[in-house]
Amino acid sequence: MKNKQVIFSDWGLIDYKEAWEKQETLFAATVDLKTEIRNRLAAIEGDEYQGYTETPNYLVFCEHPHVYTLGKSGKPEHLLLDEKGLKEKNASYYPINRGGDITYHGPGQIVSYPILDLDNFFTDIHLYLRTLEEAVILTLADYGLTAGRYPGYTGVWFDAGNDKARKICALGVRCSRWVTMHGLAFNVNTDLDYFKNIVPCGIDDKDVTSMQRELGKPVDINEVKKNLKHHISVLFDMEIV
């Protein structure tokens, strides 16, 4: 049985470590429940298991204070600041368990953490990533901005494939037993100077941008969140609760 209901939460501006721990709690509980369900169903002979419980799904939006995070395949040297430099920038740093290299999170950036059991939707991690990208592409289109994908790279880009290529959204996920965590970082009114302290996503010859930079003015981030949530829900055929 597939559960299309998704519990939405906006955690606001939240410390990265606190958000990571909250994610891990939801993720682990979902994986454990899924394992329990499968073990009980596997033991059934004859009558259907009456105690079946659907696995839950969550969609979290938040912002973080200045922080750099390094994925499992990342290189520590892609952080260009030492401990003193991090303190001067009022930034923290965490090696974490998502895919991808190093990235930056900060105020004015929408970070989305879908904690989904993909068995409730589709079991294709590449389609999952492309669907998250599409939600951002459609959100940008709401503001008259034409973005797309860059072959060979994840995320959402402007002018992909030429010398003006610039990235506006980074993706990095973890998936176990088809349950996801981590997600996307979408630059809305982000202070782009913080990207100068890293090799973003391990790419040293491409620019990073934001909606504010592309439009030449700040954007109502709550309105962008509303549009992004809508596009995610439609593309995944979710029922947001």
Beta strands, then each sheet from edge to edge (+ up, - down):
strand 1: 5-13
strand 2: 58-63
strand 3: 67-70
strand 4: 92-95
strand 5: 102-105
strand 6: 109-115
strand 7: 156-158
strand 8: 166-176
strand 9: 179-187
strand 10: 207-208
strand 11: 239-240
sheet 1: 7+ 8- 9+ 6- 2+ 1+ 11+
sheet 2: 4+ 3+ 5-
sheet 3: 7+ 8- 10-
end
